[in-house]
Amino acid sequence: MKSLKEHRLEKLITQTELAKLAKISRVSVSQIEKGQQKPSELTIRKLAKALDVKPADIEF
């Protein structure tokens, strides 16, 4: 299992690009990556879809 940041960097996309793909704010992506915000189930699904991975494959 990889962190959100590891998945994002593996796909070579920025926080801003991920935020646009997942339809959430860049600040939220940053806070989730830093552990400052716990994502909702909906947000987890959006991020997983944007990264083309299963929600269970992302470690938060």
KEKE-689599 format. One line per field, with one value per atom (N, C-alpha, C): residue in one letter; z, y, x. Coordinates in steps of 0.001 Angstrom, whole numbers, plus 500000, padded with zeros to 6 digits. Layout:
BEGIN
residuo c(A, ...)
up c(Z, ...)
north c(Y, ...)
east c(X, ...)
END
This chain:
BEGIN
residuo c(M, M, M, K, K, K, S, S, S, L, L, L, K, K, K, E, E, E, H, H, H, R, R, R, L, L, L, E, E, E, K, K, K, L, L, L, I, I, I, T, T, T, Q, Q, Q, T, T, T, E, E, E, L, L, L, A, A, A, K, K, K, L, L, L, A, A, A, K, K, K, I, I, I, S, S, S, R, R, R, V, V, V, S, S, S, V, V, V, S, S, S, Q, Q, Q, I, I, I, E, E, E, K, K, K, G, G, G, Q, Q, Q, Q, Q, Q, K, K, K, P, P, P, S, S, S, E, E, E, L, L, L, T, T, T, I, I, I, R, R, R, K, K, K, L, L, L, A, A, A, K, K, K, A, A, A, L, L, L, D, D, D, V, V, V, K, K, K, P, P, P, A, A, A, D, D, D, I, I, I, E, E, E, F, F, F)
up c(500000, 500000, 500000, 499213, 499079, 499566, 499967, 500389, 499173, 499451, 498382, 497598, 498317, 497668, 496792, 497269, 496473, 495173, 495283, 494073, 493124, 493679, 492846, 492126, 492855, 492250, 491217, 491467, 490519, 489183, 489258, 488043, 487436, 488111, 487643, 487491, 488493, 488452, 489712, 489577, 490695, 491580, 492741, 493619, 492912, 492182, 491468, 490416, 489683, 488662, 489298, 490411, 491097, 491607, 492164, 492677, 491571, 490408, 489280, 488841, 488741, 488334, 489329, 490626, 491676, 492033, 491466, 491744, 493224, 493806, 495177, 495150, 496255, 496263, 496407, 495898, 496028, 497489, 498252, 499682, 500368, 499980, 500558, 500223, 498983, 498599, 499477, 499628, 500438, 501883, 502461, 503859, 504052, 503108, 503189, 503117, 502201, 502068, 503337, 504006, 505227, 506476, 506332, 507483, 508341, 507810, 508555, 508391, 507415, 507146, 506823, 507426, 507122, 506033, 504904, 503805, 504079, 503563, 503655, 502694, 502838, 501928, 500483, 500272, 498927, 498355, 499154, 498706, 498397, 499212, 498961, 497604, 497335, 496042, 494875, 495051, 493993, 493717, 494783, 494627, 493970, 494398, 493822, 492335, 491984, 490566, 489762, 490296, 489601, 489385, 490336, 490253, 489590, 489252, 488621, 489502, 490788, 491747, 492560, 493302, 494191, 495467, 496041, 497281, 498377, 498456, 499482, 499256, 498059, 497749, 498224, 498727, 499199, 500723, 501264, 502714, 503181, 504158, 504698, 506136)
north c(498819, 500000, 501243, 502233, 503471, 504654, 505691, 506912, 507645, 508585, 509412, 510094, 510659, 511367, 510413, 509207, 508241, 507894, 507669, 507392, 508585, 509788, 510996, 511173, 511016, 511186, 510097, 508906, 507803, 508136, 508862, 509263, 510555, 511139, 512366, 513528, 513693, 514823, 515678, 516928, 517867, 517770, 518390, 518460, 519178, 520224, 520985, 520119, 519340, 518461, 517388, 516806, 515795, 516399, 517593, 518264, 518468, 518887, 519092, 517781, 516730, 515423, 514873, 515093, 514567, 515532, 516727, 517768, 518122, 518310, 518815, 519943, 520645, 521763, 521270, 522077, 521754, 521772, 522677, 522758, 521454, 520895, 519614, 518514, 518459, 517449, 517599, 518823, 519086, 518654, 519032, 518690, 517186, 516506, 515052, 514395, 514855, 514286, 514484, 515610, 515909, 515282, 514669, 514084, 515095, 516296, 517350, 517284, 516514, 516376, 514919, 514381, 513009, 513079, 512409, 512490, 511690, 512179, 511447, 510264, 509358, 508205, 508671, 509697, 510231, 510777, 511522, 512084, 510980, 509953, 508815, 508189, 508004, 507416, 508328, 509646, 510601, 510565, 510533, 510506, 509198, 508097, 506795, 506753, 507263, 507282, 508152, 509308, 510225, 509597, 508750, 508100, 506725, 506296, 504994, 503842, 503913, 502851, 502547, 501464, 501128, 501965, 502380, 503160, 502463, 501144, 500396, 500399, 500791, 500824, 502091, 503049, 504310, 504298, 504532, 504585, 506031, 506228, 507578, 507646)
east c(500851, 500000, 500896, 500497, 501272, 500447, 501151, 500474, 499911, 499042, 498478, 499595, 500544, 501652, 502467, 502733, 503493, 502755, 501453, 500659, 500698, 500563, 500551, 501886, 502980, 504295, 504587, 504089, 504254, 503582, 502467, 501731, 502287, 503284, 503935, 502959, 502083, 501154, 501317, 500988, 501083, 499846, 499930, 498762, 497615, 497928, 496903, 496221, 497003, 496431, 495548, 496017, 495219, 493920, 494016, 492820, 491789, 492244, 491325, 490699, 491510, 491000, 489974, 490239, 489364, 488232, 488286, 487279, 487215, 488416, 488531, 489565, 489731, 490683, 492120, 493053, 494469, 494881, 494298, 494596, 494198, 493065, 492640, 493638, 494093, 495092, 496329, 496803, 497986, 497776, 496656, 496376, 496223, 495607, 495456, 496834, 497669, 499016, 499838, 499650, 500404, 499787, 498614, 497942, 497209, 497009, 496326, 494816, 494363, 492929, 492654, 491603, 491195, 490130, 490367, 489403, 488137, 487028, 485760, 485816, 484869, 484800, 484627, 483813, 483601, 484910, 485647, 486914, 487918, 487954, 488844, 488525, 487245, 486838, 487223, 487043, 487409, 488908, 489701, 491156, 491604, 491029, 491379, 491043, 489874, 489472, 490434, 490782, 491690, 493067, 493478, 494789, 494733, 493523, 493313, 493823, 493460, 493774, 492525, 492566, 491451, 491573, 490454, 490521, 491332, 491240, 491966, 493482, 493922, 495353, 496038, 495264, 495836, 495872, 497052, 497229, 497068, 496182, 495962, 496428)
END
